[in-house]
Amino acid sequence: MEPGDDHEIECGPDEELKLVFIKTPYLPDDKVDL
């Protein structure tokens, strides 16, 4: 296992969250808090 793979797994969920925020910028603050 290369260190690059481990880094990718660590940044996986974070990148997904960023994509969700970019795709849904119209969500209310209540949903963002959740």
PDB file of N, CA, C and O in Angstrom:
ATOM      1  N   MET A   1       0.853  -1.211   0.000  1.00  0.00           N
ATOM      2  CA  MET A   1       0.000   0.000   0.000  1.00  0.00           C
ATOM      3  C   MET A   1       0.878   1.245   0.000  1.00  0.00           C
ATOM      4  O   MET A   1       1.739   1.409   0.864  1.00  0.00           O
ATOM      5  N   GLU A   2       0.654   2.114  -0.968  1.00  0.00           N
ATOM      6  CA  GLU A   2       1.444   3.351  -1.024  1.00  0.00           C
ATOM      7  C   GLU A   2       0.797   4.416  -0.139  1.00  0.00           C
ATOM      8  O   GLU A   2      -0.407   4.375   0.113  1.00  0.00           O
ATOM      9  N   PRO A   3       1.611   5.378   0.334  1.00  0.00           N
ATOM     10  CA  PRO A   3       1.074   6.454   1.179  1.00  0.00           C
ATOM     11  C   PRO A   3       0.003   7.257   0.446  1.00  0.00           C
ATOM     12  O   PRO A   3      -0.906   7.806   1.067  1.00  0.00           O
ATOM     13  N   GLY A   4       0.118   7.319  -0.868  1.00  0.00           N
ATOM     14  CA  GLY A   4      -0.873   8.068  -1.650  1.00  0.00           C
ATOM     15  C   GLY A   4      -2.268   7.481  -1.460  1.00  0.00           C
ATOM     16  O   GLY A   4      -3.242   8.216  -1.302  1.00  0.00           O
ATOM     17  N   ASP A   5      -2.360   6.131  -1.477  1.00  0.00           N
ATOM     18  CA  ASP A   5      -3.673   5.501  -1.310  1.00  0.00           C
ATOM     19  C   ASP A   5      -4.278   5.881   0.036  1.00  0.00           C
ATOM     20  O   ASP A   5      -5.459   6.218   0.116  1.00  0.00           O
ATOM     21  N   ASP A   6      -3.472   5.827   1.087  1.00  0.00           N
ATOM     22  CA  ASP A   6      -3.984   6.154   2.427  1.00  0.00           C
ATOM     23  C   ASP A   6      -4.514   7.583   2.444  1.00  0.00           C
ATOM     24  O   ASP A   6      -5.566   7.854   3.023  1.00  0.00           O
ATOM     25  N   HIS A   7      -3.782   8.497   1.805  1.00  0.00           N
ATOM     26  CA  HIS A   7      -4.200   9.909   1.792  1.00  0.00           C
ATOM     27  C   HIS A   7      -5.540  10.041   1.060  1.00  0.00           C
ATOM     28  O   HIS A   7      -6.417  10.800   1.471  1.00  0.00           O
ATOM     29  N   GLU A   8      -5.674   9.289  -0.029  1.00  0.00           N
ATOM     30  CA  GLU A   8      -6.924   9.375  -0.808  1.00  0.00           C
ATOM     31  C   GLU A   8      -8.109   8.934   0.047  1.00  0.00           C
ATOM     32  O   GLU A   8      -9.165   9.567   0.028  1.00  0.00           O
ATOM     33  N   ILE A   9      -7.927   7.841   0.800  1.00  0.00           N
ATOM     34  CA  ILE A   9      -9.019   7.336   1.648  1.00  0.00           C
ATOM     35  C   ILE A   9      -9.379   8.386   2.700  1.00  0.00           C
ATOM     36  O   ILE A   9     -10.551   8.565   3.032  1.00  0.00           O
ATOM     37  N   GLU A  10      -8.360   9.082   3.224  1.00  0.00           N
ATOM     38  CA  GLU A  10      -8.622  10.080   4.275  1.00  0.00           C
ATOM     39  C   GLU A  10      -9.398  11.269   3.697  1.00  0.00           C
ATOM     40  O   GLU A  10     -10.281  11.812   4.361  1.00  0.00           O
ATOM     41  N   CYS A  11      -9.072  11.675   2.462  1.00  0.00           N
ATOM     42  CA  CYS A  11      -9.710  12.855   1.858  1.00  0.00           C
ATOM     43  C   CYS A  11     -11.009  12.465   1.157  1.00  0.00           C
ATOM     44  O   CYS A  11     -11.760  13.339   0.725  1.00  0.00           O
ATOM     45  N   GLY A  12     -11.282  11.175   1.040  1.00  0.00           N
ATOM     46  CA  GLY A  12     -12.490  10.709   0.346  1.00  0.00           C
ATOM     47  C   GLY A  12     -13.755  11.385   0.848  1.00  0.00           C
ATOM     48  O   GLY A  12     -14.393  12.126   0.100  1.00  0.00           O
ATOM     49  N   PRO A  13     -14.136  11.144   2.116  1.00  0.00           N
ATOM     50  CA  PRO A  13     -15.384  11.716   2.652  1.00  0.00           C
ATOM     51  C   PRO A  13     -15.395  13.236   2.582  1.00  0.00           C
ATOM     52  O   PRO A  13     -16.433  13.833   2.295  1.00  0.00           O
ATOM     53  N   ASP A  14     -14.264  13.865   2.840  1.00  0.00           N
ATOM     54  CA  ASP A  14     -14.208  15.335   2.825  1.00  0.00           C
ATOM     55  C   ASP A  14     -14.550  15.853   1.429  1.00  0.00           C
ATOM     56  O   ASP A  14     -15.324  16.799   1.283  1.00  0.00           O
ATOM     57  N   GLU A  15     -13.972  15.232   0.416  1.00  0.00           N
ATOM     58  CA  GLU A  15     -14.235  15.692  -0.961  1.00  0.00           C
ATOM     59  C   GLU A  15     -15.703  15.491  -1.304  1.00  0.00           C
ATOM     60  O   GLU A  15     -16.303  16.326  -1.981  1.00  0.00           O
ATOM     61  N   GLU A  16     -16.285  14.385  -0.841  1.00  0.00           N
ATOM     62  CA  GLU A  16     -17.705  14.126  -1.118  1.00  0.00           C
ATOM     63  C   GLU A  16     -18.558  15.224  -0.510  1.00  0.00           C
ATOM     64  O   GLU A  16     -19.488  15.716  -1.148  1.00  0.00           O
ATOM     65  N   LEU A  17     -18.243  15.614   0.731  1.00  0.00           N
ATOM     66  CA  LEU A  17     -19.015  16.674   1.398  1.00  0.00           C
ATOM     67  C   LEU A  17     -18.917  17.963   0.590  1.00  0.00           C
ATOM     68  O   LEU A  17     -19.912  18.665   0.405  1.00  0.00           O
ATOM     69  N   LYS A  18     -17.706  18.272   0.109  1.00  0.00           N
ATOM     70  CA  LYS A  18     -17.522  19.509  -0.670  1.00  0.00           C
ATOM     71  C   LYS A  18     -18.401  19.467  -1.918  1.00  0.00           C
ATOM     72  O   LYS A  18     -19.042  20.460  -2.263  1.00  0.00           O
ATOM     73  N   LEU A  19     -18.431  18.310  -2.597  1.00  0.00           N
ATOM     74  CA  LEU A  19     -19.249  18.190  -3.810  1.00  0.00           C
ATOM     75  C   LEU A  19     -20.713  18.406  -3.463  1.00  0.00           C
ATOM     76  O   LEU A  19     -21.434  19.073  -4.205  1.00  0.00           O
ATOM     77  N   VAL A  20     -21.160  17.849  -2.340  1.00  0.00           N
ATOM     78  CA  VAL A  20     -22.570  17.998  -1.936  1.00  0.00           C
ATOM     79  C   VAL A  20     -22.877  19.469  -1.695  1.00  0.00           C
ATOM     80  O   VAL A  20     -23.917  19.968  -2.125  1.00  0.00           O
ATOM     81  N   PHE A  21     -21.976  20.166  -1.008  1.00  0.00           N
ATOM     82  CA  PHE A  21     -22.214  21.594  -0.721  1.00  0.00           C
ATOM     83  C   PHE A  21     -22.263  22.401  -2.016  1.00  0.00           C
ATOM     84  O   PHE A  21     -23.083  23.309  -2.155  1.00  0.00           O
ATOM     85  N   ILE A  22     -21.385  22.070  -2.961  1.00  0.00           N
ATOM     86  CA  ILE A  22     -21.348  22.806  -4.231  1.00  0.00           C
ATOM     87  C   ILE A  22     -22.617  22.511  -5.042  1.00  0.00           C
ATOM     88  O   ILE A  22     -23.149  23.390  -5.721  1.00  0.00           O
ATOM     89  N   LYS A  23     -23.098  21.251  -4.958  1.00  0.00           N
ATOM     90  CA  LYS A  23     -24.283  20.868  -5.740  1.00  0.00           C
ATOM     91  C   LYS A  23     -25.556  21.392  -5.091  1.00  0.00           C
ATOM     92  O   LYS A  23     -26.555  21.603  -5.779  1.00  0.00           O
ATOM     93  N   THR A  24     -25.538  21.606  -3.771  1.00  0.00           N
ATOM     94  CA  THR A  24     -26.755  22.055  -3.077  1.00  0.00           C
ATOM     95  C   THR A  24     -26.471  23.312  -2.258  1.00  0.00           C
ATOM     96  O   THR A  24     -26.498  23.273  -1.028  1.00  0.00           O
ATOM     97  N   PRO A  25     -26.199  24.433  -2.940  1.00  0.00           N
ATOM     98  CA  PRO A  25     -25.932  25.691  -2.226  1.00  0.00           C
ATOM     99  C   PRO A  25     -27.220  26.366  -1.771  1.00  0.00           C
ATOM    100  O   PRO A  25     -27.185  27.365  -1.052  1.00  0.00           O
ATOM    101  N   TYR A  26     -28.362  25.813  -2.194  1.00  0.00           N
ATOM    102  CA  TYR A  26     -29.644  26.420  -1.856  1.00  0.00           C
ATOM    103  C   TYR A  26     -30.259  25.780  -0.609  1.00  0.00           C
ATOM    104  O   TYR A  26     -31.354  26.153  -0.191  1.00  0.00           O
ATOM    105  N   LEU A  27     -29.542  24.805  -0.013  1.00  0.00           N
ATOM    106  CA  LEU A  27     -30.083  24.153   1.201  1.00  0.00           C
ATOM    107  C   LEU A  27     -30.175  25.168   2.338  1.00  0.00           C
ATOM    108  O   LEU A  27     -29.322  26.048   2.453  1.00  0.00           O
ATOM    109  N   PRO A  28     -31.207  25.050   3.180  1.00  0.00           N
ATOM    110  CA  PRO A  28     -31.356  25.959   4.328  1.00  0.00           C
ATOM    111  C   PRO A  28     -30.264  25.730   5.366  1.00  0.00           C
ATOM    112  O   PRO A  28     -29.630  24.675   5.388  1.00  0.00           O
ATOM    113  N   ASP A  29     -30.049  26.719   6.222  1.00  0.00           N
ATOM    114  CA  ASP A  29     -28.998  26.602   7.247  1.00  0.00           C
ATOM    115  C   ASP A  29     -29.249  25.385   8.133  1.00  0.00           C
ATOM    116  O   ASP A  29     -28.307  24.711   8.551  1.00  0.00           O
ATOM    117  N   ASP A  30     -30.530  25.104   8.420  1.00  0.00           N
ATOM    118  CA  ASP A  30     -30.846  23.960   9.284  1.00  0.00           C
ATOM    119  C   ASP A  30     -30.270  22.672   8.693  1.00  0.00           C
ATOM    120  O   ASP A  30     -29.688  21.863   9.415  1.00  0.00           O
ATOM    121  N   LYS A  31     -30.431  22.481   7.388  1.00  0.00           N
ATOM    122  CA  LYS A  31     -29.937  21.246   6.768  1.00  0.00           C
ATOM    123  C   LYS A  31     -28.409  21.239   6.784  1.00  0.00           C
ATOM    124  O   LYS A  31     -27.798  20.187   6.972  1.00  0.00           O
ATOM    125  N   VAL A  32     -27.791  22.396   6.588  1.00  0.00           N
ATOM    126  CA  VAL A  32     -26.321  22.462   6.568  1.00  0.00           C
ATOM    127  C   VAL A  32     -25.778  22.073   7.940  1.00  0.00           C
ATOM    128  O   VAL A  32     -24.767  21.379   8.040  1.00  0.00           O
ATOM    129  N   ASP A  33     -26.457  22.525   9.001  1.00  0.00           N
ATOM    130  CA  ASP A  33     -26.006  22.188  10.358  1.00  0.00           C
ATOM    131  C   ASP A  33     -26.026  20.671  10.548  1.00  0.00           C
ATOM    132  O   ASP A  33     -25.110  20.101  11.140  1.00  0.00           O
ATOM    133  N   LEU A  34     -27.088  20.019  10.036  1.00  0.00           N
ATOM    134  CA  LEU A  34     -27.189  18.567  10.182  1.00  0.00           C
ATOM    135  C   LEU A  34     -26.057  17.930   9.398  1.00  0.00           C
ATOM    136  O   LEU A  34     -25.937  16.705   9.372  1.00  0.00           O
TER     137      LEU A  34
END
